[in-house]
């Protein structure tokens, strides 16, 4: 809604809706950057072998509503992941809504957990 005239009640309402500023104990604002969403974690571990599990609400064949792909992440976006299957180099593009979990046999790269830098 666009206000074309001054309205003190509207201005006060807008000020109440603004989120508070966040500062760390050091007085610095928090660092901005990647956040720990699944697609960002998959990107950090691009190329590592793993088993990626997906399930689908509507299966083409009864009882076949899951798939496990043994492969590597090639790319990951907000709503999708691209996998290459180990051994066949077959490529898959899966919407993230079907992603259940992934298994890795090695340590994963993750974001710095130290909030002070």
VOBA-1610 file (N, C-alpha, C; in pm, whole numbers, padded with zeros to 5 digits, always signed):
BEGIN
Unk+00086-00118+00000Unk+00000+00000+00000Unk+00089+00123+00000Unk+00065+00215-00089Unk+00144+00337-00098Unk+00068+00450-00031Unk+00137+00519+00060Unk+00076+00633+00128Unk+00113+00761+00053Unk+00013+00836+00013Unk+00037+00961-00059Unk+00025+01082+00032Unk-00005+01061+00156Unk-00014+01170+00252Unk+00046+01125+00383Unk+00084+01219+00465Unk+00149+01188+00591Unk+00047+01135+00690Unk+00081+01023+00752Unk-00008+00961+00848Unk+00078+00909+00963Unk+00079+00977+01079Unk+00166+00934+01189Unk+00137+00793+01238Unk+00013+00749+01236Unk-00020+00614+01281Unk+00042+00511+01186Unk+00042+00540+01057Unk+00101+00449+00959Unk+00252+00441+00978Unk+00317+00555+01000Unk+00462+00556+01021Unk+00499+00477+01146Unk+00422+00490+01253Unk+00449+00417+01376Unk+00431+00267+01353Unk+00329+00230+01277Unk+00305+00089+01245Unk+00422+00032+01163Unk+00476+00108+01070Unk+00589+00063+00988Unk+00713+00043+01074Unk+00737+00131+01171Unk+00852+00119+01258Unk+00843-00006+01345Unk+00722-00043+01387Unk+00703-00161+01470Unk+00725-00289+01390Unk+00705-00286+01259Unk+00719-00404+01175Unk+00864-00433+01137Unk+00954-00337+01153Unk+01093-00357+01114Unk+01162-00450+01214Unk+01237-00551+01165Unk+01306-00641+01258Unk+01419-00570+01329Unk+01451-00613+01452Unk+01559-00548+01525Unk+01694-00580+01462Unk+01790-00490+01477Unk+01924-00512+01426Unk+01995-00614+01516Unk+02069-00704+01454Unk+02140-00808+01528Unk+02287-00770+01537Unk+02343-00781+01657Unk+02486-00760+01673Unk+02542-00874+01757Unk+02666-00907+01733Unk+02734-01011+01809Unk+02788-00951+01939Unk+02827-01037+02035Unk+02882-00984+02160Unk+03001-00891+02139Unk+03072-00908+02028Unk+03186-00821+02000Unk+03143-00682+01953Unk+03012-00666+01928Unk+02962-00539+01879Unk+02958-00531+01728Unk+03010-00634+01660Unk+03010-00636+01514Unk+02880-00696+01463Unk+02831-00653+01348Unk+02715-00720+01289Unk+02757-00859+01241Unk+02663-00955+01233Unk+02699-01088+01190Unk+02749-01088+01046Unk+02840-01179+01016Unk+02893-01191+00880Unk+02784-01242+00787Unk+02779-01187+00669Unk+02684-01235+00571Unk+02756-01328+00477Unk+02684-01417+00416Unk+02744-01513+00326Unk+02654-01633+00313Unk+02715-01745+00278Unk+02639-01868+00262Unk+02571-01905+00394Unk+02453-01962+00383Unk+02382-02012+00500Unk+02371-02162+00489Unk+02343-02229+00600Unk+02346-02374+00601Unk+02216-02436+00548Unk+02178-02399+00430Unk+02069-02466+00361Unk+02127-02587+00288Unk+02043-02688+00265Unk+02091-02812+00205Unk+02162-02788+00072Unk+02107-02704-00013Unk+02171-02684-00144Unk+02310-02622-00130Unk+02329-02536-00030Unk+02461-02477-00007Unk+02560-02581+00046Unk+02513-02670+00133Unk+02599-02776+00185Unk+02637-02871+00072Unk+02543-02904-00015Unk+02575-02990-00129Unk+02679-02923-00220Unk+02666-02793-00241Unk+02765-02722-00324Unk+02904-02725-00262Unk+02910-02712-00130Unk+03040-02716-00062Unk+03107-02852-00078Unk+03029-02957-00104Unk+03082-03092-00114Unk+03070-03147-00256Unk+03068-03056-00351Unk+03061-03093-00493Unk+03174-03189-00527Unk+03140-03299-00597Unk+03241-03395-00642Unk+03267-03509-00546Unk+03222-03500-00421Unk+03243-03609-00325Unk+03143-03721-00353Unk+03188-03845-00350Unk+03095-03956-00374Unk+03001-03975-00256Unk+02877-04008-00287Unk+02777-04031-00184Unk+02659-04106-00240Unk+02567-04140-00153Unk+02441-04201-00193Unk+02332-04101-00159Unk+02253-04065-00258Unk+02151-03962-00246Unk+02014-04026-00257Unk+01931-04004-00156Unk+01801-04070-00147Unk+01689-03971-00177Unk+01597-04015-00260Unk+01482-03934-00300Unk+01356-04018-00289Unk+01244-03955-00258Unk+01116-04026-00258Unk+01012-03937-00326Unk+00917-04005-00388Unk+00816-03937-00469Unk+00678-03977-00419Unk+00590-03881-00407Unk+00455-03908-00359Unk+00379-03996-00458Unk+00393-03968-00586Unk+00320-04043-00688Unk+00419-04124-00771Unk+00414-04255-00756Unk+00505-04343-00829Unk+00441-04386-00961Unk+00525-04406-01061Unk+00478-04456-01189Unk+00433-04602-01173Unk+00514-04679-01099Unk+00480-04818-01070Unk+00459-04830-00920Unk+00358-04907-00880Unk+00329-04925-00738Unk+00451-04978-00665Unk+00481-04919-00549Unk+00593-04963-00467Unk+00728-04911-00512Unk+00732-04830-00614Unk+00860-04776-00663Unk+00860-04624-00652Unk+00841-04578-00530Unk+00837-04433-00510Unk+00965-04378-00448Unk+01072-04461-00442Unk+01200-04413-00391Unk+01311-04448-00489Unk+01418-04370-00482Unk+01537-04399-00562Unk+01659-04356-00481Unk+01764-04436-00492Unk+01891-04402-00429Unk+01995-04398-00541Unk+02062-04285-00555Unk+02161-04267-00660Unk+02299-04263-00596Unk+02387-04354-00638Unk+02525-04350-00593Unk+02600-04264-00692Unk+02637-04144-00650Unk+02697-04051-00744Unk+02766-03935-00677Unk+02782-03830-00754Unk+02849-03708-00709Unk+02763-03588-00746Unk+02767-03486-00661Unk+02695-03361-00690Unk+02774-03285-00796Unk+02708-03251-00903Unk+02770-03164-01004Unk+02733-03019-00977Unk+02607-02998-00939Unk+02559-02862-00911Unk+02436-02872-00822Unk+02410-02767-00748Unk+02291-02761-00663Unk+02242-02618-00661Unk+02113-02604-00676Unk+02050-02472-00671Unk+01945-02470-00563Unk+01875-02362-00556Unk+01774-02345-00452Unk+01667-02454-00457Unk+01630-02498-00578Unk+01522-02595-00588Unk+01560-02722-00662Unk+01687-02745-00688Unk+01727-02863-00766Unk+01869-02907-00733Unk+01899-03031-00771Unk+02034-03083-00760Unk+02062-03164-00886Unk+02184-03153-00938Unk+02226-03231-01053Unk+02331-03330-01005Unk+02305-03459-01026Unk+02394-03567-00984Unk+02447-03641-01105Unk+02570-03690-01095Unk+02622-03782-01197Unk+02643-03915-01127Unk+02585-04020-01183Unk+02592-04152-01124Unk+02730-04212-01145Unk+02788-04268-01039Unk+02921-04328-01048Unk+02911-04457-01131Unk+03003-04473-01222Unk+03008-04594-01304Unk+02941-04580-01438Unk+02830-04507-01442Unk+02757-04492-01569Unk+02768-04352-01626Unk+02804-04256-01543Unk+02805-04114-01580Unk+02668-04065-01627Unk+02564-04138-01590Unk+02427-04095-01616Unk+02400-03972-01530Unk+02335-03872-01584Unk+02306-03748-01511Unk+02160-03745-01469Unk+02137-03694-01348Unk+02002-03678-01295Unk+01982-03533-01255Unk+01864-03483-01281Unk+01822-03352-01233Unk+01700-03377-01145Unk+01716-03356-01015Unk+01607-03380-00921Unk+01562-03249-00858Unk+01432-03227-00849Unk+01383-03115-00768Unk+01413-03144-00620Unk+01454-03044-00545Unk+01491-03063-00404Unk+01373-03108-00318Unk+01249-03085-00363Unk+01134-03127-00282Unk+01130-03279-00265Unk+01199-03353-00352Unk+01202-03499-00342Unk+01323-03550-00265Unk+01416-03463-00229Unk+01538-03504-00159Unk+01505-03544-00016Unk+01555-03662+00026Unk+01536-03707+00164Unk+01663-03688+00245Unk+01772-03752+00201Unk+01899-03739+00272Unk+02011-03792+00185Unk+02134-03769+00231Unk+02253-03818+00159Unk+02345-03886+00258Unk+02419-03985+00208Unk+02518-04056+00288Unk+02655-04036+00224Unk+02753-04005+00306Unk+02891-03988+00260Unk+02981-04074+00347Unk+03086-04128+00289Unk+03183-04208+00365Unk+03306-04128+00403Unk+03299-03999+00393Unk+03411-03914+00431Unk+03359-03788+00497Unk+03449-03715+00559Unk+03412-03592+00626Unk+03358-03492+00525Unk+03256-03416+00566Unk+03195-03316+00480Unk+03250-03178+00508Unk+03255-03098+00405Unk+03286-02956+00422Unk+03160-02888+00473Unk+03179-02796+00568Unk+03065-02724+00625Unk+03107-02581+00653Unk+03016-02500+00693Unk+03044-02359+00716Unk+03116-02339+00847Unk+03192-02233+00858Unk+03261-02197+00982Unk+03157-02179+01092Unk+03171-02252+01199Unk+03074-02247+01310Unk+03115-02147+01417Unk+03226-02079+01400Unk+03272-01979+01497Unk+03204-01846+01464Unk+03105-01803+01543Unk+03031-01680+01510Unk+03115-01553+01517Unk+03230-01559+01579Unk+03313-01439+01591Unk+03418-01431+01482Unk+03412-01518+01383Unk+03503-01509+01271Unk+03606-01612+01271
//
